[in-house]
Amino acid sequence: MTSGANPEIPEGISPDARETWPSPALIESWLGDADFDVEWRPGEGSAIHGDDPEAVAAARRFRDVLGRFASGVTVVTAMSSGEPVGMTCQSFSSVSLDPPLVLFVPARTSRAWPMIQRSGRFCINILAADQADLSNRMASRGVDKFAGVDWRPAEQSGSPVLDGAVAHIDCSIHAVHEGGDHHVVIGRVLELIEGRDDRPLLFNRGQYATTDDKQS
C-alpha cells in the first residue's frame, strides 16, 4: 500500500467502492423471500430488483462471477429447547488444522441462526448428490423441516446427524465475527463422522449440480 493510501481501504479496492456498492436495504430486497431461510452466497438463486441500474448491474456481476465457483451444499443443525433446528448453507469452509476449525456464514436475517447460536453447538452435514430435496426442505420456512427426516444425535453435541449425508462435522461455537450483513461463525471441531460413500451435492451457477454434470 502506498504511503498516502487510506489505511481503512484494502489494497486493490477502489476508494469509492463503499459509495458505489448496493446498500444493505437494496440487497435485503433482493434476498427477502419470506418462504426461504437459506444461506447461499449473496445473490445466489435470487431475483435482482431495484431502481438503480448501476447497483443492479454490480449485484448481477457479483452473483454471476462468484457463481462460477462450485461449492458443496451443507445443512447446519443444532438442538434448541429440545427441538431440532436446521438450515441449508452453501457458505461453509475449513479454516484451521491446529486447532481444527471450520466456518459457516449465516445472514443476519436468518431465523435458524439465533437458535443455533443459543445452543452453542452445531453439526455440519455435507449432503450427497441425491439429497437436493433435503436441501430444499431445510431451506424452507413455515414447515416442519424434520418431519420424515431420519437423524440421530451426535455423541458430543447432541446436534442432529442427518442420515444419508456424505460426512458430518460436529462443532462447538468458537467465535462469531460481524461480516457486513452476515455473521462469520467459527466452529471448533468436536468430532468428525464419516457418512455415506457417495458423490456430494454441488451448487454452481445458480443451480444444483453433481460431479458428473457438464456446464454448457
C-alpha positions as YAML, in Angstrom:
chain: A
units: angstrom
residues:
- id: 1
  name: MET
  ca: [0.00, 0.00, 0.00]
- id: 2
  name: THR
  ca: [1.36, 3.43, -0.86]
- id: 3
  name: SER
  ca: [2.20, 5.91, 1.88]
- id: 4
  name: GLY
  ca: [-0.72, 8.19, 1.00]
- id: 5
  name: ALA
  ca: [-3.36, 5.46, 0.89]
- id: 6
  name: ASN
  ca: [-6.29, 5.33, 3.23]
- id: 7
  name: PRO
  ca: [-5.46, 2.61, 5.81]
- id: 8
  name: GLU
  ca: [-9.14, 1.65, 6.02]
- id: 9
  name: ILE
  ca: [-9.27, 0.67, 2.32]
- id: 10
  name: PRO
  ca: [-7.54, -2.63, 1.39]
- id: 11
  name: GLU
  ca: [-5.01, -2.52, -1.43]
- id: 12
  name: GLY
  ca: [-6.62, -3.03, -4.81]
- id: 13
  name: ILE
  ca: [-10.06, -1.73, -3.77]
- id: 14
  name: SER
  ca: [-11.41, 1.43, -5.38]
- id: 15
  name: PRO
  ca: [-11.65, 4.39, -2.96]
- id: 16
  name: ASP
  ca: [-15.29, 4.93, -3.95]
- id: 17
  name: ALA
  ca: [-16.28, 1.25, -3.58]
- id: 18
  name: ARG
  ca: [-18.38, 1.97, -0.48]
- id: 19
  name: GLU
  ca: [-20.41, 4.60, -2.35]
- id: 20
  name: THR
  ca: [-20.97, 2.52, -5.49]
- id: 21
  name: TRP
  ca: [-21.87, -0.82, -3.84]
- id: 22
  name: PRO
  ca: [-25.58, -1.66, -3.35]
- id: 23
  name: SER
  ca: [-26.99, -0.61, 0.00]
- id: 24
  name: PRO
  ca: [-27.88, -3.22, 2.67]
- id: 25
  name: ALA
  ca: [-31.56, -2.32, 2.23]
- id: 26
  name: LEU
  ca: [-31.39, -2.98, -1.51]
- id: 27
  name: ILE
  ca: [-29.58, -6.28, -1.00]
- id: 28
  name: GLU
  ca: [-32.21, -7.30, 1.53]
- id: 29
  name: SER
  ca: [-34.95, -6.51, -1.00]
- id: 30
  name: TRP
  ca: [-33.31, -8.95, -3.42]
- id: 31
  name: LEU
  ca: [-32.98, -11.72, -0.82]
- id: 32
  name: GLY
  ca: [-36.19, -11.11, 1.11]
- id: 33
  name: ASP
  ca: [-38.24, -14.17, 0.07]
- id: 34
  name: ALA
  ca: [-40.26, -14.94, 3.20]
- id: 35
  name: ASP
  ca: [-40.65, -18.60, 2.20]
- id: 36
  name: PHE
  ca: [-36.96, -19.46, 2.40]
- id: 37
  name: ASP
  ca: [-34.18, -19.40, 5.00]
- id: 38
  name: VAL
  ca: [-31.12, -20.49, 3.08]
- id: 39
  name: GLU
  ca: [-27.50, -19.36, 3.22]
- id: 40
  name: TRP
  ca: [-26.37, -19.29, -0.40]
- id: 41
  name: ARG
  ca: [-23.67, -16.85, -1.39]
- id: 42
  name: PRO
  ca: [-25.15, -13.34, -1.71]
- id: 43
  name: GLY
  ca: [-27.42, -13.17, -4.76]
- id: 44
  name: GLU
  ca: [-27.43, -16.92, -5.49]
- id: 45
  name: GLY
  ca: [-30.81, -18.10, -6.71]
- id: 46
  name: SER
  ca: [-32.44, -14.70, -6.07]
- id: 47
  name: ALA
  ca: [-34.13, -12.33, -8.49]
- id: 48
  name: ILE
  ca: [-32.45, -8.93, -8.76]
- id: 49
  name: HIS
  ca: [-34.68, -5.89, -8.32]
- id: 50
  name: GLY
  ca: [-34.02, -2.21, -7.77]
- id: 51
  name: ASP
  ca: [-34.32, 1.26, -9.22]
- id: 52
  name: ASP
  ca: [-30.58, 1.97, -9.57]
- id: 53
  name: PRO
  ca: [-29.34, 0.39, -12.84]
- id: 54
  name: GLU
  ca: [-25.69, 0.62, -11.78]
- id: 55
  name: ALA
  ca: [-26.37, -1.08, -8.44]
- id: 56
  name: VAL
  ca: [-28.38, -3.80, -10.15]
- id: 57
  name: ALA
  ca: [-25.61, -4.35, -12.70]
- id: 58
  name: ALA
  ca: [-22.99, -4.53, -9.91]
- id: 59
  name: ALA
  ca: [-25.03, -7.09, -7.99]
- id: 60
  name: ARG
  ca: [-25.68, -9.16, -11.11]
- id: 61
  name: ARG
  ca: [-21.97, -9.23, -11.97]
- id: 62
  name: PHE
  ca: [-21.11, -10.16, -8.36]
- id: 63
  name: ARG
  ca: [-23.56, -13.05, -8.50]
- id: 64
  name: ASP
  ca: [-22.54, -14.24, -11.96]
- id: 65
  name: VAL
  ca: [-18.80, -14.19, -11.31]
- id: 66
  name: LEU
  ca: [-18.96, -15.82, -7.86]
- id: 67
  name: GLY
  ca: [-21.47, -18.32, -9.19]
- id: 68
  name: ARG
  ca: [-18.71, -19.85, -11.29]
- id: 69
  name: PHE
  ca: [-17.17, -21.17, -8.08]
- id: 70
  name: ALA
  ca: [-18.79, -24.56, -7.43]
- id: 71
  name: SER
  ca: [-19.26, -25.47, -3.79]
- id: 72
  name: GLY
  ca: [-20.75, -28.25, -1.76]
- id: 73
  name: VAL
  ca: [-24.11, -27.93, -0.03]
- id: 74
  name: THR
  ca: [-24.48, -28.45, 3.71]
- id: 75
  name: VAL
  ca: [-27.21, -28.43, 6.32]
- id: 76
  name: VAL
  ca: [-26.24, -26.85, 9.64]
- id: 77
  name: THR
  ca: [-28.17, -28.44, 12.53]
- id: 78
  name: ALA
  ca: [-28.49, -27.94, 16.26]
- id: 79
  name: MET
  ca: [-30.87, -28.61, 19.15]
- id: 80
  name: SER
  ca: [-32.89, -25.69, 20.53]
- id: 81
  name: SER
  ca: [-35.14, -26.14, 23.58]
- id: 82
  name: GLY
  ca: [-35.17, -29.86, 22.92]
- id: 83
  name: GLU
  ca: [-36.21, -29.49, 19.27]
- id: 84
  name: PRO
  ca: [-34.04, -29.94, 16.16]
- id: 85
  name: VAL
  ca: [-33.32, -26.88, 14.00]
- id: 86
  name: GLY
  ca: [-31.53, -26.71, 10.68]
- id: 87
  name: MET
  ca: [-30.75, -24.54, 7.69]
- id: 88
  name: THR
  ca: [-29.25, -25.11, 4.26]
- id: 89
  name: CYS
  ca: [-25.86, -23.44, 3.93]
- id: 90
  name: GLN
  ca: [-23.58, -23.14, 0.92]
- id: 91
  name: SER
  ca: [-21.17, -20.74, 2.60]
- id: 92
  name: PHE
  ca: [-19.04, -23.28, 4.51]
- id: 93
  name: SER
  ca: [-15.28, -23.79, 4.64]
- id: 94
  name: SER
  ca: [-12.45, -25.32, 6.61]
- id: 95
  name: VAL
  ca: [-10.29, -22.79, 8.47]
- id: 96
  name: SER
  ca: [-7.53, -24.40, 10.52]
- id: 97
  name: LEU
  ca: [-5.94, -27.80, 11.14]
- id: 98
  name: ASP
  ca: [-4.41, -26.97, 14.52]
- id: 99
  name: PRO
  ca: [-6.70, -26.31, 16.25]
- id: 100
  name: PRO
  ca: [-9.34, -27.90, 13.97]
- id: 101
  name: LEU
  ca: [-11.68, -25.08, 12.95]
- id: 102
  name: VAL
  ca: [-14.38, -24.64, 10.31]
- id: 103
  name: LEU
  ca: [-16.72, -21.76, 9.45]
- id: 104
  name: PHE
  ca: [-20.14, -21.05, 8.05]
- id: 105
  name: VAL
  ca: [-21.74, -17.70, 7.21]
- id: 106
  name: PRO
  ca: [-25.40, -17.11, 8.19]
- id: 107
  name: ALA
  ca: [-27.24, -13.92, 7.24]
- id: 108
  name: ARG
  ca: [-28.29, -11.53, 9.97]
- id: 109
  name: THR
  ca: [-31.88, -12.17, 8.83]
- id: 110
  name: SER
  ca: [-31.61, -15.94, 9.31]
- id: 111
  name: ARG
  ca: [-34.30, -17.40, 11.55]
- id: 112
  name: ALA
  ca: [-32.36, -20.55, 12.38]
- id: 113
  name: TRP
  ca: [-29.04, -18.93, 13.30]
- id: 114
  name: PRO
  ca: [-30.17, -17.29, 16.60]
- id: 115
  name: MET
  ca: [-31.38, -20.68, 17.84]
- id: 116
  name: ILE
  ca: [-28.13, -22.33, 16.79]
- id: 117
  name: GLN
  ca: [-26.16, -19.57, 18.48]
- id: 118
  name: ARG
  ca: [-28.03, -20.04, 21.76]
- id: 119
  name: SER
  ca: [-27.31, -23.76, 21.72]
- id: 120
  name: GLY
  ca: [-23.56, -23.08, 21.44]
- id: 121
  name: ARG
  ca: [-23.06, -26.14, 19.24]
- id: 122
  name: PHE
  ca: [-23.86, -27.28, 15.73]
- id: 123
  name: CYS
  ca: [-23.26, -30.04, 13.21]
- id: 124
  name: ILE
  ca: [-22.34, -29.52, 9.56]
- id: 125
  name: ASN
  ca: [-23.97, -32.20, 7.39]
- id: 126
  name: ILE
  ca: [-22.41, -32.41, 3.91]
- id: 127
  name: LEU
  ca: [-25.17, -33.51, 1.55]
- id: 128
  name: ALA
  ca: [-24.96, -36.29, -1.04]
- id: 129
  name: ALA
  ca: [-25.79, -35.81, -4.73]
- id: 130
  name: ASP
  ca: [-29.31, -37.27, -4.32]
- id: 131
  name: GLN
  ca: [-30.26, -35.00, -1.39]
- id: 132
  name: ALA
  ca: [-31.40, -31.89, -3.24]
- id: 133
  name: ASP
  ca: [-34.92, -32.41, -1.83]
- id: 134
  name: LEU
  ca: [-33.50, -32.42, 1.70]
- id: 135
  name: SER
  ca: [-31.60, -29.22, 0.92]
- id: 136
  name: ASN
  ca: [-34.82, -27.57, -0.28]
- id: 137
  name: ARG
  ca: [-36.73, -28.73, 2.80]
- id: 138
  name: MET
  ca: [-34.12, -27.35, 5.18]
- id: 139
  name: ALA
  ca: [-34.19, -24.06, 3.25]
- id: 140
  name: SER
  ca: [-37.96, -23.67, 3.63]
- id: 141
  name: ARG
  ca: [-39.78, -21.62, 6.23]
- id: 142
  name: GLY
  ca: [-43.17, -22.36, 7.71]
- id: 143
  name: VAL
  ca: [-42.81, -26.15, 7.55]
- id: 144
  name: ASP
  ca: [-41.70, -28.88, 9.95]
- id: 145
  name: LYS
  ca: [-38.25, -29.30, 8.45]
- id: 146
  name: PHE
  ca: [-37.55, -32.56, 10.24]
- id: 147
  name: ALA
  ca: [-40.85, -34.32, 9.52]
- id: 148
  name: GLY
  ca: [-39.96, -37.65, 7.91]
- id: 149
  name: VAL
  ca: [-36.22, -36.92, 8.10]
- id: 150
  name: ASP
  ca: [-34.12, -39.65, 9.72]
- id: 151
  name: TRP
  ca: [-31.44, -38.40, 12.08]
- id: 152
  name: ARG
  ca: [-29.60, -39.26, 15.28]
- id: 153
  name: PRO
  ca: [-27.94, -37.04, 17.91]
- id: 154
  name: ALA
  ca: [-24.20, -36.51, 17.67]
- id: 155
  name: GLU
  ca: [-22.36, -38.05, 20.60]
- id: 156
  name: GLN
  ca: [-20.51, -34.85, 21.54]
- id: 157
  name: SER
  ca: [-23.05, -32.08, 20.96]
- id: 158
  name: GLY
  ca: [-26.39, -33.82, 20.55]
- id: 159
  name: SER
  ca: [-26.91, -31.93, 17.28]
- id: 160
  name: PRO
  ca: [-28.80, -33.81, 14.56]
- id: 161
  name: VAL
  ca: [-26.70, -36.04, 12.31]
- id: 162
  name: LEU
  ca: [-28.74, -36.44, 9.11]
- id: 163
  name: ASP
  ca: [-28.92, -39.90, 7.54]
- id: 164
  name: GLY
  ca: [-27.59, -40.23, 4.02]
- id: 165
  name: ALA
  ca: [-25.11, -37.33, 4.12]
- id: 166
  name: VAL
  ca: [-21.55, -37.98, 2.98]
- id: 167
  name: ALA
  ca: [-19.92, -36.54, 6.12]
- id: 168
  name: HIS
  ca: [-20.72, -34.78, 9.38]
- id: 169
  name: ILE
  ca: [-18.61, -32.26, 11.33]
- id: 170
  name: ASP
  ca: [-19.75, -31.79, 14.92]
- id: 171
  name: CYS
  ca: [-18.68, -28.48, 16.47]
- id: 172
  name: SER
  ca: [-18.91, -26.05, 19.33]
- id: 173
  name: ILE
  ca: [-19.07, -22.33, 18.59]
- id: 174
  name: HIS
  ca: [-15.53, -20.97, 18.90]
- id: 175
  name: ALA
  ca: [-16.09, -17.35, 17.77]
- id: 176
  name: VAL
  ca: [-18.59, -15.17, 15.94]
- id: 177
  name: HIS
  ca: [-17.50, -12.17, 13.86]
- id: 178
  name: GLU
  ca: [-19.51, -9.49, 12.07]
- id: 179
  name: GLY
  ca: [-19.24, -9.63, 8.29]
- id: 180
  name: GLY
  ca: [-21.40, -6.90, 6.78]
- id: 181
  name: ASP
  ca: [-24.96, -8.23, 6.55]
- id: 182
  name: HIS
  ca: [-23.78, -11.69, 7.67]
- id: 183
  name: HIS
  ca: [-22.08, -13.30, 10.65]
- id: 184
  name: VAL
  ca: [-18.92, -15.37, 10.26]
- id: 185
  name: VAL
  ca: [-19.24, -18.30, 12.65]
- id: 186
  name: ILE
  ca: [-16.07, -20.20, 13.59]
- id: 187
  name: GLY
  ca: [-16.63, -23.70, 14.92]
- id: 188
  name: ARG
  ca: [-14.21, -25.81, 16.96]
- id: 189
  name: VAL
  ca: [-14.43, -29.38, 15.68]
- id: 190
  name: LEU
  ca: [-15.50, -31.88, 18.34]
- id: 191
  name: GLU
  ca: [-15.93, -34.96, 16.17]
- id: 192
  name: LEU
  ca: [-15.58, -35.99, 12.53]
- id: 193
  name: ILE
  ca: [-18.16, -38.55, 11.38]
- id: 194
  name: GLU
  ca: [-17.89, -40.39, 8.08]
- id: 195
  name: GLY
  ca: [-21.15, -40.79, 6.21]
- id: 196
  name: ARG
  ca: [-22.28, -42.47, 3.02]
- id: 197
  name: ASP
  ca: [-19.59, -43.14, 0.43]
- id: 198
  name: ASP
  ca: [-21.19, -41.26, -2.45]
- id: 199
  name: ARG
  ca: [-20.86, -38.17, -4.65]
- id: 200
  name: PRO
  ca: [-21.53, -34.79, -2.99]
- id: 201
  name: LEU
  ca: [-24.32, -32.38, -3.89]
- id: 202
  name: LEU
  ca: [-22.87, -29.27, -5.55]
- id: 203
  name: PHE
  ca: [-24.15, -25.79, -6.33]
- id: 204
  name: ASN
  ca: [-22.85, -23.97, -9.40]
- id: 205
  name: ARG
  ca: [-24.14, -21.06, -11.49]
- id: 206
  name: GLY
  ca: [-27.38, -20.81, -9.56]
- id: 207
  name: GLN
  ca: [-28.39, -24.46, -9.65]
- id: 208
  name: TYR
  ca: [-27.69, -27.84, -8.12]
- id: 209
  name: ALA
  ca: [-25.07, -29.97, -9.87]
- id: 210
  name: THR
  ca: [-23.09, -33.17, -9.38]
- id: 211
  name: THR
  ca: [-19.56, -34.18, -10.28]
- id: 212
  name: ASP
  ca: [-20.94, -35.88, -13.40]
- id: 213
  name: ASP
  ca: [-22.68, -32.78, -14.77]
- id: 214
  name: LYS
  ca: [-21.11, -30.66, -17.52]
- id: 215
  name: GLN
  ca: [-21.81, -26.95, -17.82]
- id: 216
  name: SER
  ca: [-22.74, -25.73, -21.31]
...
